[in-house]
Amino acid sequence: MENEPVDFEQQAEDGVPEVQQVTVDRGTAEELELRRMQRTQTTALFILAIATGLALAYVAKMVLVVLFASILLAFVLAPLVDFGVRFGVPRSLSSLLAIFLLLAIVYGITFVSYNKAVDFMQDLPKYSQKIKGLGQKFQRKAEALRKTTEDIVPESAEDKKAITIKQSSSFSDTITSALGSVGEMVFTISFVPFLSFFMLSWQEHVRSKTVMLFKMENRNTAYVTLGLMSGMIRSFLVGNMLVGLFVSVVSLIIYGFLGVPFFYFIGFISGFLSMIPYLGVVLAIIPPLVTAMGVLTVEKAVIIVATTLGLHLFAMNVLYPKILGKRLQLNPLTVTIALLFWGWLWGAMGLILAIPVTAAIKIVLDHVEGFEGYGHWMGE
């Protein structure tokens, strides 16, 4: 391979050929380093924000549950308040009337439920012999199983000589502890109507001032995000109401055909209990079986279990995705993880609030620059 010719005309005055210089763009290198540091800082802040949020959700569990429940209740009553405002009623008065109407409905449902429970307890002696017979049958089987276990694994001499000490607690201590827990729960729940009232009466103020918390260039995004979250919560509530009514009416008809006592009351309880994710199918089976324990045959009991299970599967896998799937836009894996996490963190209320809270988090991630990928991962 021949050497390239040297251009001797490009020489310095001292006769030495000039060496070609390589220029390094330091500005570009510094910019890349700055971007890398910004990404690292953003990731660290994101992890710190998640850790802080989880710690706050765990420590302030009761406060956050009451707050989110009040928000859902405010969205339920918002159409009624808007209807009153449309006819010239002041928003504060319309909100107050909506809260009073809600309390009246809750009181009515409680009163009717109590009366039906009393009627059921009065009719219970009619079926006491059958229930007692079933109980004795299971007791004999359990006793036989215990004796069989003792024959297979005999009790050792040390176990026979061991003295079992049981710590006894006084009745007054038990009552005091129970009353303390119930009193704390009632005191916390009592904040829900007040919070809902202020959320309804100060709705426009809260939304506008929340948007004003952001910089000018981000206010439009914040306004759109709040609107999407509002629409999502409304769709979630309306969809659950429609699916719950469908399951309740079908359950009512089937229970009435099978002769379940108080079927018109048990059907609605079972239908709306079925809407609780995962645990709903078990909770929905209990009321009709317990109510009809003394009057149903084994075949009819099997029909109740199969019907309740089938309605739950149909509602969760067909109706629920069609009514709520387009609005929530959460994939099944995200929903399952959300139910597991929020149920572990907040218990039964966590299962109820898991889907709207997770859907709201996804909407926020979709509209925050740099976090869109997390929102896409949670979506369909």
MARDRENRO-596631 format. One line per 2 residues: number of its first residue (from 1); their letters; for each residue x, y, z of N, C-alpha, C. Coordinates in steps of 0.1 Angstrom, whole numbers, plus 5000, padded with zeros to 4 digits. Layout:
N
NUM	a	X:Y:Z:X:Y:Z:X:Y:Z  ... $
END
This chain:
380
1	me	5009:4988:5000:5000:5000:5000:5009:5012:5000  5007:5021:4991:5015:5033:4989:5012:5043:4999 $
3	ne	5022:5051:5004:5020:5062:5013:5014:5074:5006  5005:5081:5013:4998:5092:5008:5009:5104:5006 $
5	pv	5008:5111:4995:5018:5122:4993:5016:5133:5003  5028:5139:5007:5028:5150:5017:5027:5163:5010 $
7	df	5019:5172:5014:5018:5185:5008:5028:5194:5015  5040:5196:5009:5050:5204:5015:5047:5219:5014 $
9	eq	5037:5222:5006:5034:5236:5006:5027:5241:5019  5021:5232:5026:5015:5235:5039:5026:5233:5050 $
11	qa	5036:5243:5051:5046:5242:5060:5047:5255:5068  5051:5254:5080:5053:5266:5089:5066:5273:5084 $
13	ed	5069:5284:5090:5080:5292:5086:5093:5286:5090  5093:5277:5101:5105:5271:5105:5108:5258:5097 $
15	gv	5100:5255:5087:5103:5244:5078:5097:5230:5083  5090:5230:5095:5084:5218:5100:5069:5217:5095 $
17	pe	5065:5206:5090:5051:5204:5085:5041:5207:5096  5030:5213:5093:5020:5217:5103:5012:5204:5106 $
19	vq	5009:5202:5119:5002:5190:5124:4987:5194:5125  4978:5186:5119:4964:5188:5119:4958:5187:5133 $
21	qv	4951:5197:5138:4945:5197:5151:4931:5191:5152  4928:5184:5162:4915:5178:5165:4908:5186:5175 $
23	tv	4896:5191:5172:4889:5200:5181:4878:5192:5188  4878:5193:5202:4868:5186:5210:4857:5196:5215 $
25	dr	4845:5193:5212:4834:5201:5216:4831:5199:5230  4837:5207:5239:4835:5206:5253:4821:5209:5258 $
27	gt	4815:5218:5250:4801:5221:5254:4792:5209:5253  4793:5201:5242:4785:5189:5240:4788:5179:5251 $
29	ae	4800:5177:5255:4804:5168:5266:4798:5172:5279  4799:5185:5282:4793:5190:5294:4778:5188:5294 $
31	el	4772:5190:5283:4757:5189:5282:4753:5175:5284  4760:5165:5279:4757:5151:5281:4759:5147:5295 $
33	el	4769:5152:5302:4772:5149:5316:4761:5155:5324  4756:5167:5321:4745:5174:5328:4732:5166:5327 $
35	rr	4730:5161:5315:4717:5153:5313:4718:5140:5321  4730:5134:5321:4731:5122:5329:4729:5124:5344 $
37	mq	4734:5135:5349:4732:5139:5363:4718:5142:5366  4711:5149:5356:4697:5152:5358:4688:5139:5358 $
39	rt	4691:5129:5350:4684:5117:5350:4686:5109:5363  4698:5109:5368:4701:5103:5380:4694:5110:5392 $
41	qt	4694:5123:5391:4687:5131:5402:4672:5128:5401  4666:5128:5389:4652:5125:5388:4648:5111:5393 $
43	ta	4656:5101:5390:4654:5088:5394:4654:5087:5410  4665:5094:5415:4666:5093:5430:4654:5100:5437 $
45	lf	4650:5112:5431:4638:5119:5437:4625:5110:5435  4624:5103:5424:4612:5095:5422:4612:5083:5432 $
47	il	4623:5077:5434:4624:5066:5444:4621:5072:5458  4627:5083:5461:4624:5090:5474:4609:5093:5476 $
49	ai	4603:5098:5465:4589:5102:5466:4580:5090:5468  4584:5078:5461:4576:5066:5463:4577:5061:5478 $
51	at	4590:5061:5483:4592:5057:5497:4584:5065:5507  4585:5079:5504:4577:5088:5513:4562:5086:5512 $
53	gl	4557:5084:5500:4543:5081:5498:4538:5069:5505  4546:5058:5504:4543:5045:5510:4543:5046:5525 $
55	al	4553:5053:5531:4553:5055:5545:4542:5063:5550  4538:5074:5542:4526:5082:5546:4514:5074:5545 $
57	ay	4512:5066:5535:4500:5058:5533:4499:5048:5544  4510:5043:5549:4509:5033:5560:4506:5040:5574 $
59	va	4513:5051:5576:4512:5058:5589:4498:5064:5590  4494:5071:5580:4481:5079:5580:4470:5071:5573 $
61	km	4470:5058:5575:4460:5049:5568:4446:5054:5570  4442:5056:5583:4428:5059:5585:4424:5073:5579 $
63	vl	4433:5082:5580:4431:5096:5575:4429:5095:5559  4438:5088:5553:4437:5087:5538:4425:5079:5533 $
65	vv	4421:5069:5541:4409:5061:5537:4397:5070:5538  4396:5077:5549:4384:5086:5551:4384:5097:5540 $
67	lf	4396:5102:5537:4397:5113:5527:4392:5107:5513  4397:5096:5509:4394:5090:5496:4379:5086:5496 $
69	as	4374:5081:5507:4360:5077:5507:4351:5089:5506  4355:5101:5512:4348:5113:5511:4348:5118:5497 $
71	il	4359:5117:5490:4360:5121:5476:4350:5113:5467  4350:5100:5469:4341:5091:5462:4326:5095:5465 $
73	la	4323:5098:5477:4310:5102:5481:4306:5115:5475  4316:5124:5475:4313:5137:5469:4310:5136:5454 $
75	fv	4317:5127:5447:4314:5125:5433:4300:5118:5431  4296:5110:5440:4283:5104:5439:4272:5115:5441 $
77	la	4274:5124:5450:4264:5135:5452:4265:5147:5443  4276:5148:5435:4278:5159:5427:4267:5162:5417 $
79	pl	4262:5152:5410:4251:5154:5400:4239:5160:5407  4236:5156:5419:4224:5161:5426:4226:5176:5430 $
81	vd	4239:5179:5434:4242:5193:5437:4241:5202:5425  4247:5197:5414:4246:5204:5402:4231:5206:5397 $
83	fg	4223:5197:5399:4209:5198:5396:4202:5209:5404  4205:5210:5417:4200:5221:5425:4205:5234:5421 $
85	vr	4218:5235:5418:4224:5248:5413:4218:5252:5400  4214:5243:5392:4208:5246:5379:4195:5253:5381 $
87	fg	4188:5250:5392:4175:5256:5395:4176:5268:5404  4188:5274:5406:4189:5286:5414:4192:5284:5428 $
89	vp	4194:5272:5433:4197:5269:5447:4212:5272:5449  4215:5279:5459:4230:5281:5462:4237:5268:5464 $
91	rs	4250:5268:5460:4257:5256:5460:4259:5250:5474  4261:5259:5484:4263:5254:5498:4250:5248:5503 $
93	ls	4238:5254:5500:4225:5249:5504:4222:5236:5497  4225:5235:5484:4223:5223:5476:4232:5212:5481 $
95	sl	4244:5215:5485:4253:5205:5491:4248:5199:5504  4243:5209:5512:4237:5205:5525:4225:5196:5523 $
97	la	4217:5199:5514:4205:5191:5512:4209:5177:5506  4219:5176:5498:4224:5164:5493:4229:5155:5504 $
99	if	4236:5161:5514:4242:5153:5525:4230:5148:5534  4220:5157:5536:4209:5152:5544:4201:5141:5538 $
101	ll	4200:5142:5524:4193:5132:5517:4201:5118:5518  4214:5119:5517:4222:5107:5518:4220:5101:5532 $
103	la	4221:5109:5543:4219:5104:5556:4206:5098:5558  4195:5104:5552:4182:5098:5554:4181:5085:5547 $
105	iv	4188:5083:5535:4188:5070:5528:4195:5060:5536  4207:5064:5542:4214:5054:5550:4206:5050:5563 $
107	yg	4199:5060:5569:4191:5057:5580:4180:5047:5576  4173:5050:5565:4162:5041:5560:4167:5027:5558 $
109	it	4179:5026:5551:4184:5012:5548:4187:5005:5561  4193:5013:5571:4197:5007:5584:4184:5002:5591 $
111	fv	4174:5011:5591:4161:5007:5598:4155:4995:5592  4154:4995:5579:4148:4983:5572:4156:4970:5574 $
113	sy	4169:4972:5574:4178:4960:5576:4176:4955:5590  4175:4964:5600:4173:4960:5614:4160:4952:5615 $
115	nk	4150:4958:5609:4136:4951:5610:4137:4937:5604  4143:4936:5592:4144:4923:5585:4152:4914:5594 $
117	av	4163:4919:5600:4171:4910:5608:4163:4905:5620  4155:4914:5626:4146:4910:5638:4136:4899:5633 $
119	df	4130:4901:5621:4121:4891:5616:4127:4878:5614  4140:4879:5609:4147:4866:5606:4150:4859:5619 $
121	mq	4154:4866:5630:4157:4860:5642:4144:4854:5649  4133:4861:5646:4120:4855:5651:4116:4842:5644 $
123	dl	4119:4841:5631:4116:4829:5624:4127:4818:5625  4138:4822:5631:4149:4813:5632:4146:4800:5640 $
125	pk	4138:4801:5651:4134:4788:5658:4127:4778:5650  4120:4782:5639:4114:4772:5631:4124:4763:5624 $
127	ys	4136:4768:5622:4146:4760:5615:4157:4755:5625  4155:4758:5638:4165:4755:5648:4169:4740:5648 $
129	qk	4158:4731:5647:4161:4717:5648:4169:4712:5637  4166:4717:5624:4175:4713:5613:4189:4718:5614 $
131	ik	4190:4731:5619:4203:4736:5620:4211:4729:5631  4204:4726:5642:4210:4719:5653:4215:4705:5649 $
133	gl	4206:4698:5641:4210:4685:5635:4222:4686:5627  4223:4696:5618:4235:4697:5610:4247:4700:5618 $
135	gq	4246:4708:5629:4257:4711:5638:4262:4699:5645  4252:4691:5650:4256:4678:5657:4263:4668:5647 $
137	kf	4258:4668:5635:4264:4659:5625:4279:4663:5623  4281:4676:5621:4295:4680:5619:4304:4678:5631 $
139	qr	4297:4679:5643:4305:4678:5655:4309:4663:5657  4300:4653:5654:4303:4639:5655:4314:4636:5645 $
141	ka	4314:4641:5633:4325:4639:5623:4338:4644:5628  4338:4656:5634:4350:4662:5639:4356:4654:5651 $
143	ea	4347:4649:5660:4351:4640:5671:4357:4627:5666  4351:4621:5656:4356:4609:5650:4370:4611:5644 $
145	lr	4371:4622:5637:4384:4626:5631:4395:4628:5642  4391:4634:5653:4401:4636:5664:4405:4623:5670 $
147	kt	4396:4614:5672:4399:4601:5678:4408:4593:5669  4405:4594:5656:4414:4587:5646:4428:4592:5646 $
149	te	4429:4605:5647:4442:4612:5648:4450:4608:5660  4443:4606:5671:4449:4602:5684:4454:4588:5683 $
151	di	4446:4579:5676:4451:4565:5674:4463:4564:5665  4464:4573:5655:4475:4572:5646:4488:4578:5652 $
153	vp	4486:4590:5659:4497:4597:5665:4494:4597:5680  4497:4587:5688:4493:4587:5702:4500:4598:5710 $
155	es	4494:4603:5720:4499:4614:5728:4510:4608:5737  4522:4616:5737:4533:4611:5745:4531:4613:5760 $
157	ae	4540:4607:5768:4539:4608:5783:4541:4622:5787  4550:4629:5780:4553:4643:5784:4541:4652:5782 $
159	dk	4534:4649:5770:4522:4657:5767:4511:4655:5777  4510:4642:5782:4500:4639:5792:4502:4646:5805 $
161	ka	4515:4647:5809:4519:4653:5822:4519:4668:5821  4519:4674:5808:4520:4688:5807:4507:4695:5812 $
163	it	4509:4706:5818:4498:4714:5823:4496:4726:5814  4484:4728:5809:4481:4739:5800:4476:4751:5808 $
165	ik	4482:4762:5806:4478:4774:5813:4472:4784:5803  4460:4788:5805:4453:4797:5797:4452:4810:5804 $
167	qs	4456:4821:5797:4455:4834:5802:4440:4839:5801  4435:4842:5812:4421:4847:5812:4420:4862:5812 $
169	ss	4411:4867:5804:4409:4881:5804:4395:4884:5809  4394:4894:5817:4381:4898:5822:4371:4903:5812 $
171	fs	4358:4901:5815:4348:4906:5805:4348:4921:5804  4352:4928:5814:4352:4943:5814:4364:4948:5805 $
173	dt	4375:4940:5805:4386:4944:5796:4382:4942:5782  4375:4931:5779:4371:4928:5765:4362:4939:5760 $
175	it	4352:4942:5768:4342:4952:5765:4348:4966:5763  4358:4970:5771:4365:4983:5770:4373:4984:5758 $
177	sa	4380:4973:5754:4388:4973:5742:4379:4974:5730  4368:4966:5730:4359:4967:5718:4352:4980:5717 $
179	lg	4348:4986:5728:4342:4999:5727:4351:5010:5723  4364:5008:5727:4374:5018:5723:4376:5017:5708 $
181	sv	4377:5005:5702:4379:5004:5687:4367:5009:5680  4355:5006:5685:4343:5010:5678:4341:5025:5679 $
183	ge	4344:5031:5691:4343:5045:5692:4353:5053:5683  4365:5047:5682:4375:5054:5673:4370:5053:5658 $
185	mv	4365:5042:5654:4360:5040:5641:4348:5050:5638  4339:5050:5647:4327:5059:5646:4331:5074:5645 $
187	ft	4341:5077:5654:4346:5091:5654:4352:5095:5640  4360:5085:5635:4367:5088:5622:4357:5088:5611 $
189	is	4347:5079:5610:4337:5079:5600:4328:5092:5600  4326:5097:5612:4318:5109:5613:4323:5121:5605 $
191	fv	4336:5121:5601:4342:5131:5593:4338:5131:5579  4333:5119:5574:4330:5117:5560:4320:5127:5555 $
193	pf	4308:5128:5561:4298:5137:5556:4303:5152:5556  4310:5156:5566:4315:5170:5567:4325:5172:5556 $
195	ls	4334:5163:5554:4344:5164:5543:4337:5165:5529  4327:5156:5527:4320:5156:5515:4313:5169:5512 $
197	ff	4307:5174:5523:4300:5187:5522:4309:5198:5517  4320:5200:5524:4330:5210:5520:4336:5208:5506 $
199	ml	4338:5195:5502:4343:5193:5489:4332:5197:5478  4320:5194:5481:4309:5198:5472:4307:5213:5471 $
201	sw	4307:5220:5483:4304:5234:5483:4315:5243:5478  4328:5237:5480:4340:5245:5476:4346:5238:5463 $
203	qe	4338:5232:5455:4344:5224:5444:4352:5233:5434  4345:5244:5430:4352:5252:5420:4364:5259:5426 $
205	hv	4363:5263:5438:4375:5269:5445:4387:5260:5446  4384:5247:5450:4395:5237:5451:4401:5234:5438 $
207	rs	4393:5233:5427:4399:5230:5414:4407:5241:5409  4402:5253:5409:4409:5265:5404:4422:5267:5412 $
209	kt	4421:5267:5425:4433:5269:5433:4443:5258:5432  4439:5246:5430:4448:5235:5428:4456:5237:5415 $
211	vm	4449:5241:5404:4456:5244:5392:4466:5256:5393  4463:5266:5401:4471:5277:5403:4484:5274:5411 $
213	lf	4484:5262:5417:4497:5258:5424:4508:5255:5415  4505:5252:5402:4515:5248:5392:4520:5261:5385 $
215	km	4532:5259:5378:4537:5270:5370:4528:5272:5358  4530:5284:5352:4521:5288:5341:4521:5278:5330 $
217	en	4533:5273:5326:4533:5264:5315:4528:5250:5318  4525:5247:5331:4520:5234:5335:4506:5234:5339 $
219	rn	4499:5246:5339:4486:5247:5344:4476:5240:5335  4478:5241:5322:4468:5234:5313:4469:5219:5315 $
221	ta	4481:5214:5316:4482:5199:5319:4476:5195:5332  4477:5204:5342:4471:5201:5355:4456:5201:5354 $
223	yv	4451:5211:5346:4436:5212:5345:4431:5199:5337  4438:5195:5327:4433:5184:5319:4434:5171:5328 $
225	tl	4445:5170:5336:4447:5158:5344:4435:5157:5354  4432:5168:5361:4421:5168:5370:4408:5165:5364 $
227	gl	4406:5170:5352:4393:5166:5345:4393:5151:5341  4404:5145:5337:4404:5131:5334:4402:5123:5347 $
229	ms	4407:5127:5358:4405:5120:5370:4391:5121:5375  4385:5132:5373:4370:5134:5377:4362:5124:5368 $
231	gm	4364:5124:5355:4357:5116:5346:4359:5101:5350  4371:5097:5353:4374:5083:5357:4366:5079:5369 $
233	ir	4366:5088:5379:4359:5084:5392:4344:5083:5389  4338:5092:5382:4324:5091:5378:4321:5078:5371 $
235	sf	4329:5075:5361:4327:5063:5354:4328:5051:5363  4338:5051:5372:4340:5040:5381:4327:5038:5390 $
237	lv	4322:5049:5395:4310:5048:5404:4298:5044:5396  4295:5050:5385:4283:5046:5377:4284:5032:5372 $
239	gn	4296:5028:5368:4297:5014:5363:4295:5004:5374  4301:5006:5385:4298:4997:5397:4284:4997:5401 $
241	ml	4277:5008:5400:4263:5009:5404:4255:5001:5394  4257:5002:5381:4250:4995:5370:4252:4980:5371 $
243	vg	4265:4976:5373:4268:4962:5374:4262:4956:5387  4263:4963:5398:4257:4959:5410:4242:4957:5410 $
245	lf	4235:4966:5403:4221:4965:5402:4217:4953:5393  4224:4951:5382:4222:4939:5374:4223:4926:5381 $
247	vs	4234:4925:5388:4237:4912:5396:4226:4911:5407  4223:4922:5414:4213:4921:5424:4199:4917:5419 $
249	vv	4195:4922:5408:4181:4919:5403:4181:4904:5399  4192:4900:5392:4192:4886:5388:4192:4876:5400 $
251	sl	4200:4880:5410:4201:4872:5422:4188:4872:5429  4181:4883:5430:4168:4884:5436:4158:4875:5430 $
253	ii	4158:4874:5417:4148:4866:5409:4151:4851:5412  4164:4847:5412:4168:4833:5414:4165:4829:5428 $
255	yg	4169:4837:5438:4166:4834:5452:4151:4833:5455  4143:4841:5449:4129:4840:5450:4123:4828:5445 $
257	fl	4128:4823:5433:4124:4811:5427:4128:4799:5435  4139:4800:5442:4144:4788:5450:4137:4789:5464 $
259	gv	4130:4799:5468:4124:4800:5481:4132:4804:5492  4142:4813:5489:4151:4818:5500:4143:4828:5508 $
261	pf	4142:4827:5521:4135:4837:5529:4141:4851:5527  4132:4861:5526:4136:4875:5525:4145:4877:5512 $
263	fy	4141:4870:5502:4149:4870:5489:4150:4884:5484  4140:4893:5485:4140:4906:5480:4150:4915:5487 $
265	fi	4154:4911:5499:4164:4918:5507:4178:4912:5506  4178:4899:5506:4191:4891:5505:4197:4893:5491 $
267	gf	4188:4894:5481:4193:4895:5467:4202:4908:5465  4197:4919:5470:4205:4931:5469:4218:4931:5477 $
269	is	4218:4925:5489:4230:4924:5497:4240:4915:5490  4236:4904:5485:4245:4895:5478:4250:4901:5465 $
271	gf	4242:4908:5458:4246:4914:5445:4257:4924:5447  4255:4933:5456:4265:4944:5458:4278:4939:5465 $
273	ls	4276:4928:5474:4288:4922:5480:4296:4915:5469  4290:4911:5459:4297:4904:5448:4306:4914:5440 $
275	mi	4304:4927:5441:4312:4937:5434:4326:4939:5441  4328:4934:5453:4341:4935:5460:4350:4926:5453 $
277	py	4362:4931:5448:4371:4923:5441:4376:4911:5449  4377:4899:5442:4382:4887:5447:4374:4881:5459 $
279	lg	4373:4889:5470:4365:4884:5482:4350:4884:5480  4346:4892:5469:4331:4893:5467:4324:4881:5465 $
281	vv	4330:4871:5458:4323:4859:5455:4320:4851:5467  4329:4851:5477:4327:4844:5489:4317:4851:5498 $
283	la	4318:4864:5499:4309:4872:5507:4295:4871:5502  4294:4871:5488:4280:4870:5482:4273:4857:5485 $
285	ii	4280:4846:5487:4274:4833:5489:4269:4832:5503  4275:4839:5513:4271:4837:5527:4257:4841:5530 $
287	pp	4252:4853:5526:4238:4857:5531:4227:4847:5526  4227:4843:5513:4216:4834:5510:4217:4820:5516 $
289	lv	4229:4815:5518:4231:4802:5524:4227:4802:5539  4231:4813:5546:4228:4814:5560:4213:4816:5562 $
291	ta	4207:4824:5554:4193:4827:5555:4184:4815:5553  4188:4807:5543:4180:4796:5539:4186:4782:5543 $
293	mg	4194:4783:5554:4200:4770:5559:4190:4760:5563  4179:4763:5569:4170:4754:5573:4159:4750:5564 $
295	vl	4158:4756:5552:4146:4753:5543:4151:4748:5530  4163:4750:5526:4168:4745:5513:4173:4731:5513 $
297	tv	4171:4724:5502:4178:4711:5501:4192:4713:5496  4199:4702:5495:4213:4702:5491:4214:4707:5476 $
299	ek	4204:4702:5468:4204:4706:5454:4202:4721:5452  4193:4727:5460:4191:4741:5459:4202:4749:5464 $
301	av	4209:4744:5474:4221:4751:5479:4232:4751:5469  4233:4740:5462:4243:4739:5451:4240:4749:5440 $
303	ii	4227:4750:5437:4223:4760:5427:4226:4774:5431  4224:4777:5444:4227:4791:5449:4242:4794:5447 $
305	va	4250:4784:5451:4265:4786:5450:4269:4788:5436  4264:4779:5427:4268:4779:5413:4263:4792:5406 $
307	tt	4251:4796:5410:4245:4809:5404:4253:4821:5408  4256:4822:5421:4263:4833:5426:4277:4834:5420 $
309	lg	4284:4822:5419:4297:4822:5413:4296:4826:5398  4286:4821:5391:4285:4824:5377:4282:4839:5375 $
311	lh	4273:4845:5383:4271:4859:5381:4283:4867:5384  4290:4863:5395:4303:4871:5398:4313:4870:5386 $
313	lf	4315:4859:5381:4324:4857:5370:4320:4865:5358  4307:4864:5355:4301:4872:5343:4303:4887:5345 $
315	am	4300:4891:5357:4301:4906:5360:4315:4911:5359  4324:4903:5365:4338:4908:5366:4345:4906:5352 $
317	nv	4342:4896:5344:4349:4894:5332:4343:4898:5319  4330:4901:5320:4323:4906:5308:4317:4920:5310 $
319	ly	4309:4922:5320:4303:4935:5322:4313:4946:5326  4321:4942:5336:4330:4952:5342:4340:4957:5332 $
321	pk	4347:4949:5324:4356:4954:5313:4349:4963:5303  4337:4959:5299:4330:4966:5288:4325:4980:5293 $
323	il	4321:4981:5306:4316:4994:5311:4327:5003:5316  4338:4997:5322:4348:5005:5328:4362:5004:5322 $
325	gk	4363:4994:5313:4377:4991:5307:4382:5003:5299  4374:5009:5291:4379:5020:5282:4383:5033:5291 $
327	rl	4375:5035:5302:4378:5047:5310:4390:5045:5319  4391:5033:5326:4402:5031:5335:4415:5028:5328 $
329	ql	4415:5020:5317:4426:5016:5309:4438:5011:5318  4434:5001:5326:4444:4994:5334:4444:4979:5330 $
331	np	4456:4974:5328:4457:4960:5324:4455:4951:5336  4451:4938:5333:4448:4929:5344:4459:4927:5355 $
333	lt	4472:4927:5350:4483:4926:5359:4484:4937:5369  4482:4949:5364:4482:4961:5372:4471:4961:5383 $
335	vt	4459:4957:5378:4447:4956:5387:4450:4946:5398  4456:4934:5395:4458:4924:5405:4469:4928:5415 $
337	ia	4480:4935:5410:4490:4940:5419:4484:4951:5428  4476:4959:5422:4470:4970:5430:4461:4965:5441 $
339	ll	4452:4955:5438:4444:4949:5448:4452:4942:5459  4462:4935:5455:4471:4929:5465:4478:4939:5474 $
341	fw	4483:4950:5468:4490:4960:5476:4481:4968:5485  4471:4974:5479:4462:4983:5487:4454:4974:5497 $
343	gw	4451:4962:5494:4444:4953:5503:4453:4950:5515  4466:4948:5513:4475:4946:5523:4477:4958:5532 $
345	lw	4477:4970:5525:4480:4982:5532:4468:4988:5540  4456:4987:5534:4445:4993:5540:4434:4983:5543 $
347	ga	4436:4970:5541:4425:4961:5545:4414:4961:5535  4402:4959:5541:4390:4958:5532:4387:4970:5524 $
349	mg	4389:4982:5530:4387:4994:5523:4398:4996:5512  4409:4990:5514:4419:4990:5503:4415:4983:5491 $
351	li	4408:4972:5492:4402:4965:5481:4392:4973:5473  4384:4981:5481:4374:4989:5474:4380:5001:5467 $
353	la	4391:5007:5473:4397:5019:5468:4408:5017:5459  4412:5004:5457:4425:5001:5450:4424:5005:5435 $
355	ip	4413:5002:5428:4412:5005:5414:4411:5020:5411  4402:5028:5418:4402:5042:5415:4415:5049:5419 $
357	vt	4422:5045:5430:4434:5051:5433:4445:5048:5423  4446:5036:5419:4456:5032:5409:4453:5038:5396 $
359	aa	4441:5039:5392:4438:5046:5379:4441:5061:5380  4439:5067:5391:4443:5081:5393:4458:5083:5392 $
361	ik	4466:5074:5398:4480:5074:5397:4485:5072:5382  4478:5064:5375:4482:5062:5361:4479:5075:5353 $
363	iv	4468:5081:5355:4465:5094:5348:4476:5104:5351  4480:5105:5363:4491:5115:5367:4504:5111:5360 $
365	ld	4508:5098:5360:4520:5094:5353:4519:5097:5338  4508:5095:5332:4506:5098:5318:4509:5112:5314 $
367	hv	4507:5122:5323:4508:5136:5320:4520:5143:5327  4529:5135:5333:4541:5140:5339:4553:5136:5330 $
369	eg	4560:5146:5325:4571:5144:5316:4582:5135:5322  4586:5125:5315:4596:5116:5320:4591:5103:5326 $
371	fe	4578:5103:5330:4571:5092:5336:4561:5085:5328  4560:5089:5315:4550:5084:5306:4551:5069:5305 $
373	gy	4564:5064:5305:4566:5049:5304:4559:5041:5314  4560:5046:5327:4553:5039:5338:4538:5039:5336 $
375	gh	4532:5050:5331:4518:5050:5328:4514:5040:5316  4523:5039:5306:4521:5030:5295:4522:5015:5300 $
377	wm	4531:5013:5310:4532:4999:5315:4520:4995:5323  4513:5004:5330:4501:5001:5337:4489:5000:5328 $
379	ge	4490:5006:5316:4478:5006:5308:4476:4993:5300  4466:4993:5291:4463:4981:5283:4472:4981:5271 $
END
